């Protein structure tokens, strides 16, 4: 049996260079930060009503959701119905727009109340989201 002798030089060759791995990790981190900043969700799952005349809207600054039970969500947080206007006004800029995603089963009266509350704070660009029907 032969045994190989360890030399002092072999210790230096066994080091692992982590720089390329760190570069890849930082690039992936930047990618995930950038992609998540473009996704705007209301915070709840909504079944949108269908409309044959639905038109695409430019990217909304604030998303408001109304659940079938009548709960109102603004940017992922449940908000009291009477404070929706104040919450949206604090989030939207002067030329920003608001999209209301009302569930198909939500009461129309709540939708109208939310729209009135938002418009009473000075926000003029308010749209109601709908899915485009296949007809």
C-alpha positions as CSV (number, residue, x, y, z in Angstrom):
1,X,0.0,0.0,0.0
2,X,1.2,3.3,-0.9
3,X,0.3,6.4,0.9
4,X,0.5,9.8,-0.6
5,X,2.2,12.5,1.3
6,X,0.3,15.7,2.0
7,X,2.2,18.8,1.1
8,X,1.6,22.4,2.3
9,X,0.5,23.4,-1.2
10,X,-2.5,21.1,-1.2
11,X,-4.2,23.2,1.5
12,X,-4.4,26.2,-0.7
13,X,-5.9,24.4,-3.6
14,X,-8.9,23.1,-1.6
15,X,-10.4,26.6,-1.0
16,X,-13.8,27.3,-2.6
17,X,-14.3,30.6,-4.3
18,X,-17.8,31.8,-3.3
19,X,-17.8,35.0,-5.3
20,X,-19.7,33.6,-8.4
21,X,-22.3,32.1,-6.1
22,X,-22.8,35.4,-4.3
23,X,-23.2,37.2,-7.6
24,X,-26.0,34.8,-8.7
25,X,-27.8,35.1,-5.3
26,X,-27.7,38.9,-5.5
27,X,-29.0,38.9,-9.1
28,X,-31.8,36.6,-8.1
29,X,-32.6,38.9,-5.1
30,X,-32.8,41.9,-7.4
31,X,-35.1,40.0,-9.8
32,X,-37.5,39.0,-7.1
33,X,-37.6,42.5,-5.6
34,X,-38.3,44.1,-9.0
35,X,-41.0,41.6,-10.0
36,X,-42.9,41.8,-6.7
37,X,-43.0,45.6,-6.8
38,X,-45.0,45.5,-10.1
39,X,-47.7,43.1,-8.8
40,X,-50.6,45.0,-7.3
41,X,-53.2,42.8,-5.6
42,X,-56.2,43.8,-3.4
43,X,-55.5,41.1,-0.8
44,X,-58.6,38.9,-1.3
45,X,-59.8,36.5,-4.0
46,X,-62.6,38.1,-6.0
47,X,-64.8,36.6,-8.7
48,X,-65.2,39.4,-11.1
49,X,-68.5,39.9,-13.0
50,X,-68.3,39.5,-16.8
51,X,-68.8,42.2,-19.3
52,X,-68.7,42.2,-23.1
53,X,-67.7,45.9,-23.1
54,X,-64.9,45.7,-20.6
55,X,-61.8,47.6,-21.7
56,X,-58.3,47.3,-20.4
57,X,-57.3,50.1,-18.0
58,X,-53.8,51.4,-17.4
59,X,-52.1,50.2,-14.2
60,X,-54.0,51.3,-11.2
61,X,-52.2,52.9,-8.3
62,X,-54.7,51.6,-5.6
63,X,-56.7,48.4,-5.6
64,X,-60.0,48.2,-3.6
65,X,-61.8,44.9,-3.2
66,X,-65.3,44.2,-2.0
67,X,-66.0,40.6,-0.9
68,X,-69.3,38.8,-1.2
69,X,-69.8,39.3,2.5
70,X,-69.5,43.1,2.1
71,X,-66.0,43.5,3.6
72,X,-63.8,46.2,2.0
73,X,-60.1,45.7,1.5
74,X,-57.6,48.4,0.4
75,X,-54.1,47.2,-0.6
76,X,-54.3,44.0,1.4
77,X,-55.8,45.4,4.6
78,X,-59.5,45.2,5.7
79,X,-60.9,48.7,6.1
80,X,-64.1,49.9,7.7
81,X,-66.7,50.9,5.0
82,X,-66.9,54.5,6.3
83,X,-63.1,55.0,6.2
84,X,-62.4,53.8,2.7
85,X,-62.2,57.3,1.2
86,X,-59.7,58.5,3.7
87,X,-57.5,55.3,3.3
88,X,-57.6,55.6,-0.5
89,X,-56.9,59.3,-0.5
90,X,-53.8,58.7,1.6
91,X,-52.5,56.2,-0.9
92,X,-53.3,57.7,-4.3
93,X,-51.4,60.6,-5.9
94,X,-52.9,63.5,-7.7
95,X,-53.1,61.8,-11.1
96,X,-53.4,58.2,-9.7
97,X,-56.3,55.9,-10.4
98,X,-58.3,53.5,-8.3
99,X,-59.7,50.2,-9.4
100,X,-62.6,48.6,-7.4
101,X,-62.8,44.8,-7.7
102,X,-66.3,44.0,-6.5
103,X,-67.2,40.3,-6.3
104,X,-70.0,39.1,-8.4
105,X,-72.1,38.3,-5.3
106,X,-71.3,41.7,-3.5
107,X,-74.2,44.1,-2.9
108,X,-74.5,46.9,-5.4
109,X,-75.2,49.4,-2.6
110,X,-71.8,48.7,-1.0
111,X,-70.1,49.3,-4.3
112,X,-71.9,52.6,-4.8
113,X,-71.0,53.7,-1.2
114,X,-67.4,52.8,-1.8
115,X,-67.3,54.8,-5.1
116,X,-69.0,57.8,-3.5
117,X,-66.6,57.7,-0.5
118,X,-63.6,57.6,-2.8
119,X,-64.9,60.4,-5.1
120,X,-65.8,62.6,-2.2
121,X,-62.1,62.8,-1.3
122,X,-61.2,64.2,-4.7
123,X,-60.1,61.1,-6.5
124,X,-61.7,61.3,-10.0
125,X,-60.3,58.2,-11.8
126,X,-62.3,55.3,-10.3
127,X,-63.0,52.2,-12.3
128,X,-64.8,48.9,-11.6
129,X,-63.0,45.7,-12.6
130,X,-64.7,43.1,-14.8
131,X,-63.7,40.1,-16.7
132,X,-64.2,40.2,-20.5
133,X,-66.9,37.7,-21.5
134,X,-66.3,35.3,-24.4
135,X,-69.1,36.5,-26.6
